[in-house]
Amino acid sequence: MAKLDRRHASKDYLWLAVALSALIHLLLIFWPARAPSPTPANSLDVALVNFSTDSAPLSPQLLAQLNLDGGGEHQQGQASNPLPLTDPNLPNQLVLEALRARQQSLEAEQQRLLSELESQDKAPLSTPSFEYIGASTEPGPDDHDLDPQVQNSQLAILREQIREQQRQPRYHYVGPSAKASEQAQYLDQWRQKIEQTGTRHYPKQNGEQLYGQLQMTVYIRRDGSLLRAQITEPSDQAALNLAARRIVELAAPFAPLPEQVAPGADVLVITRSWSFTHDRLSMHGPDVQ
């Protein structure tokens, strides 16, 4: 009888151990683990350093009549923090310089290709000798007689394409800079003439003055004549857009471009924001808010 009780006790201990083991495993599985702390996002500290020198800055950002490095605490003009919003459709100075370098590279490559084509065209064509192997039964033109004709035709087409590209006017886009230049003085005189004309002929509709803003790009030839005016960001009022075009036409022609302004270019391209407020027209760069 005692042995039977001991057997029952052993079985009870065994089941108790199994139950405790299962409970421990369940607790380990379903016990809520603390979520790992999120990794802090990488931060970037930006330090703005202002300094001035006697020489012109290497990386100018604004056009000015005098050399000036950025700095100061002026309430208006170029903001240092927060950064001013810029029009994504307008290239900045770095992009403009890259485009100009790319244009010069392409023009040099075109000139080299044109010279090479002309030298090949002037070189005498050697007639290859062939060994007679019998009459051919296959119909068709003689490829050896056709190749020089096709080559001359292709050379003529390429030559005309290159010359057509070279006849296209070269554009000079005005981007932000900050060094004294003849271009800065020319742009300032051009702005004053536009503003005076716009204020003198302030737009009206049904006897009431119009107010609003728009952005326009003006193309000026080297002789000062107006090539065209394109509104890149129109106003909500169609009458104001038409009036702005009319103001540019009334202000034209402008002063001829000096030699120091847009050298090597045929057309000067100026983009400015127009503001019609308080019975007058004012203009500023597209990057000034």
C-alpha positions as CSV (number, residue, x, y, z in Angstrom):
1,M,0.0,0.0,0.0
2,A,2.9,2.4,0.8
3,K,4.5,1.5,-2.5
4,L,1.3,2.4,-4.3
5,D,1.1,5.8,-2.6
6,R,4.7,6.5,-3.5
7,R,3.9,5.7,-7.1
8,H,0.9,8.1,-7.2
9,A,3.0,10.8,-5.5
10,S,5.8,10.3,-8.2
11,K,3.2,10.6,-10.9
12,D,1.8,13.8,-9.3
13,Y,5.2,15.3,-9.1
14,L,5.9,14.4,-12.7
15,W,2.7,16.0,-14.0
16,L,3.4,19.1,-11.8
17,A,6.8,19.4,-13.3
18,V,5.4,19.1,-16.8
19,A,2.7,21.7,-16.1
20,L,5.3,24.1,-14.6
21,S,7.6,23.6,-17.6
22,A,4.7,24.3,-20.0
23,L,3.7,27.4,-18.1
24,I,7.2,28.7,-18.1
25,H,7.5,28.2,-21.9
26,L,4.2,29.9,-22.5
27,L,5.3,32.8,-20.4
28,L,8.5,33.1,-22.3
29,I,6.7,33.0,-25.6
30,F,3.8,35.4,-24.9
31,W,5.4,37.7,-22.4
32,P,5.2,41.2,-23.9
33,A,8.7,42.3,-24.8
34,R,9.6,46.0,-24.6
35,A,9.8,47.6,-28.0
36,P,13.3,48.7,-28.9
37,S,13.9,52.4,-28.7
38,P,13.8,53.9,-32.2
39,T,17.2,54.8,-33.6
40,P,17.5,58.6,-33.7
41,A,17.4,60.0,-37.1
42,N,20.6,61.4,-38.4
43,S,20.7,65.2,-38.0
44,L,22.6,67.7,-40.0
45,D,23.8,70.9,-38.5
46,V,24.2,73.7,-40.9
47,A,26.5,76.6,-40.0
48,L,26.3,79.8,-42.0
49,V,29.5,81.8,-42.1
50,N,29.7,85.4,-43.2
51,F,32.9,87.2,-44.1
52,S,34.0,90.0,-46.3
53,T,37.0,90.6,-48.5
54,D,38.5,93.4,-50.6
55,S,38.3,91.2,-53.7
56,A,35.3,90.0,-55.6
57,P,33.8,86.7,-54.1
58,L,34.6,83.5,-55.9
59,S,31.0,82.2,-55.8
60,P,28.7,85.2,-56.2
61,Q,25.0,84.9,-55.6
62,L,23.6,88.3,-56.6
63,L,24.2,90.9,-59.3
64,A,25.4,94.2,-57.9
65,Q,27.1,97.4,-59.0
66,L,29.7,96.9,-56.3
67,N,31.6,93.9,-55.0
68,L,30.0,92.6,-51.8
69,D,30.1,89.4,-49.9
70,G,27.0,88.1,-48.2
71,G,26.3,88.9,-44.5
72,G,24.4,91.3,-42.2
73,E,21.0,91.3,-40.5
74,H,18.9,93.2,-43.0
75,Q,15.2,92.5,-42.8
76,Q,14.7,92.4,-46.5
77,G,16.5,91.1,-49.6
78,Q,18.3,87.7,-49.4
79,A,17.1,85.7,-46.4
80,S,19.8,83.6,-44.6
81,N,17.4,81.5,-42.5
82,P,15.0,80.1,-43.4
83,L,16.2,79.7,-47.0
84,P,14.0,81.5,-49.6
85,L,11.9,79.5,-51.9
86,T,13.0,79.3,-55.4
87,D,11.2,78.5,-58.6
88,P,12.1,74.9,-59.5
89,N,11.6,75.7,-63.2
90,L,14.4,78.3,-63.2
91,P,18.1,77.1,-63.3
92,N,20.4,78.3,-60.5
93,Q,23.8,79.6,-61.1
94,L,25.5,76.2,-60.9
95,V,23.2,74.7,-63.5
96,L,23.6,77.8,-65.7
97,E,27.4,77.4,-65.6
98,A,27.1,73.7,-66.4
99,L,24.8,74.4,-69.4
100,R,27.2,77.0,-70.7
101,A,30.1,74.6,-70.4
102,R,28.1,71.9,-72.1
103,Q,27.1,74.3,-74.9
104,Q,30.7,75.3,-75.5
105,S,31.8,71.6,-75.6
106,L,29.1,70.7,-78.1
107,E,30.0,73.7,-80.3
108,A,33.6,72.6,-80.3
109,E,32.7,69.1,-81.1
110,Q,30.4,70.3,-84.0
111,Q,33.2,72.4,-85.4
112,R,35.6,69.5,-85.2
113,L,33.1,67.1,-86.9
114,L,32.4,69.7,-89.6
115,S,36.1,70.1,-90.4
116,E,36.6,66.3,-90.5
117,L,33.6,65.9,-92.8
118,E,34.9,68.6,-95.2
119,S,38.3,67.1,-95.3
120,Q,36.9,63.6,-96.1
121,D,34.7,65.1,-98.8
122,K,37.7,66.8,-100.5
123,A,39.9,63.6,-100.3
124,P,39.9,61.6,-103.5
125,L,38.1,58.4,-103.4
126,S,40.1,55.4,-104.4
127,T,38.5,52.8,-106.6
128,P,39.1,49.3,-105.3
129,S,40.2,46.6,-107.7
130,F,38.1,43.4,-108.0
131,E,38.9,40.0,-109.4
132,Y,36.5,38.7,-112.0
133,I,34.8,35.5,-110.8
134,G,32.1,35.2,-113.3
135,A,28.7,36.7,-114.1
136,S,26.3,37.0,-111.2
137,T,22.8,35.7,-111.5
138,E,21.5,37.7,-108.6
139,P,19.6,40.9,-109.6
140,G,20.3,44.2,-107.8
141,P,22.4,47.4,-108.0
142,D,26.2,47.4,-107.7
143,D,26.9,48.2,-104.1
144,H,30.4,49.5,-104.8
145,D,29.1,52.1,-107.1
146,L,26.3,53.1,-104.7
147,D,28.4,53.5,-101.5
148,P,30.2,56.7,-102.6
149,Q,26.8,58.3,-103.5
150,V,25.2,57.4,-100.2
151,Q,28.3,58.6,-98.3
152,N,28.3,62.0,-100.1
153,S,24.6,62.4,-99.4
154,Q,25.0,61.6,-95.7
155,L,27.9,64.0,-95.5
156,A,25.9,66.8,-97.1
157,I,23.0,66.2,-94.7
158,L,25.3,66.2,-91.6
159,R,27.1,69.3,-92.9
160,E,23.8,71.2,-93.3
161,Q,22.5,70.1,-89.9
162,I,25.7,71.4,-88.2
163,R,25.6,74.7,-90.1
164,E,21.9,75.1,-89.2
165,Q,22.7,74.6,-85.5
166,Q,25.6,77.1,-85.8
167,R,23.2,79.7,-87.3
168,Q,20.9,79.5,-84.2
169,P,21.3,82.5,-81.8
170,R,23.3,81.9,-78.7
171,Y,21.4,82.7,-75.5
172,H,22.9,84.1,-72.3
173,Y,20.7,83.4,-69.2
174,V,21.1,85.9,-66.3
175,G,21.5,84.0,-63.1
176,P,22.3,85.1,-59.5
177,S,25.7,86.5,-58.9
178,A,27.4,89.1,-56.6
179,K,30.2,90.8,-58.4
180,A,30.5,94.2,-59.9
181,S,30.0,94.1,-63.6
182,E,28.7,95.9,-66.6
183,Q,25.9,93.4,-66.7
184,A,24.6,94.5,-63.3
185,Q,24.5,98.1,-64.4
186,Y,22.7,97.2,-67.6
187,L,20.1,95.1,-65.7
188,D,19.5,97.9,-63.3
189,Q,18.9,100.4,-66.1
190,W,16.7,97.9,-67.8
191,R,14.7,97.4,-64.6
192,Q,14.2,101.1,-64.1
193,K,12.9,101.6,-67.6
194,I,10.4,98.7,-67.3
195,E,9.2,100.0,-63.9
196,Q,8.8,103.5,-65.1
197,T,6.9,102.4,-68.1
198,G,4.7,100.1,-66.1
199,T,3.9,102.8,-63.5
200,R,3.2,105.3,-66.3
201,H,0.9,102.9,-68.1
202,Y,-0.5,101.2,-65.0
203,P,-3.0,98.5,-66.1
204,K,-6.7,99.1,-65.6
205,Q,-9.9,97.3,-66.4
206,N,-13.3,98.9,-66.4
207,G,-11.8,102.0,-64.8
208,E,-10.3,100.1,-61.9
209,Q,-6.6,99.4,-61.4
210,L,-5.4,95.8,-61.4
211,Y,-3.2,94.3,-58.7
212,G,-1.3,91.0,-58.7
213,Q,2.0,89.3,-59.5
214,L,3.5,87.4,-62.4
215,Q,6.8,86.2,-63.7
216,M,8.1,87.0,-67.2
217,T,11.2,86.1,-69.2
218,V,12.4,88.8,-71.7
219,Y,14.7,88.0,-74.6
220,I,16.8,91.0,-75.8
221,R,19.0,91.0,-78.9
222,R,22.5,92.6,-78.8
223,D,21.2,95.7,-80.6
224,G,18.7,96.2,-77.8
225,S,15.6,95.1,-79.8
226,L,13.0,92.9,-78.2
227,L,13.1,89.3,-79.5
228,R,10.1,88.1,-77.5
229,A,8.5,88.1,-74.0
230,Q,7.3,85.0,-72.4
231,I,5.2,84.8,-69.2
232,T,6.5,81.8,-67.2
233,E,4.2,82.2,-64.2
234,P,1.0,84.0,-65.2
235,S,-1.3,86.0,-63.0
236,D,-4.8,84.8,-62.2
237,Q,-6.0,87.8,-64.2
238,A,-5.7,87.5,-67.9
239,A,-5.9,91.3,-68.3
240,L,-2.8,91.7,-66.1
241,N,-0.8,89.3,-68.2
242,L,-1.7,91.1,-71.4
243,A,-0.8,94.4,-69.8
244,A,2.6,93.2,-68.7
245,R,3.4,92.1,-72.3
246,R,2.2,95.5,-73.5
247,I,4.5,97.3,-71.0
248,V,7.6,95.4,-72.3
249,E,6.6,96.3,-75.9
250,L,6.2,100.0,-75.0
251,A,9.6,100.0,-73.1
252,A,11.4,98.5,-76.1
253,P,13.8,99.0,-77.7
254,F,16.4,98.9,-74.9
255,A,20.0,100.0,-74.8
256,P,22.4,97.9,-76.9
257,L,24.3,95.3,-75.0
258,P,27.8,96.4,-74.1
259,E,30.7,94.1,-75.0
260,Q,31.1,93.0,-71.4
261,V,27.5,91.9,-71.2
262,A,26.8,88.3,-72.3
263,P,30.0,88.0,-74.4
264,G,29.7,85.5,-77.2
265,A,25.9,85.4,-77.0
266,D,23.4,86.8,-79.4
267,V,20.5,87.1,-77.0
268,L,20.3,88.2,-73.3
269,V,17.6,86.3,-71.4
270,I,16.2,88.1,-68.2
271,T,13.7,86.5,-65.9
272,R,12.0,88.7,-63.3
273,S,9.0,88.7,-61.0
274,W,6.5,91.6,-61.5
275,S,4.4,93.1,-58.7
276,F,1.6,95.5,-59.4
277,T,0.8,97.1,-56.1
278,H,0.0,100.6,-54.8
279,D,-0.4,102.1,-58.3
280,R,3.2,101.2,-59.3
281,L,5.2,98.3,-60.8
282,S,8.1,96.8,-59.0
283,M,10.4,94.0,-60.2
284,H,12.8,91.7,-58.4
285,G,14.6,88.5,-59.0
286,P,12.7,85.2,-59.2
287,D,14.6,83.9,-56.1
288,V,13.7,86.9,-53.8
289,Q,10.6,86.3,-51.7
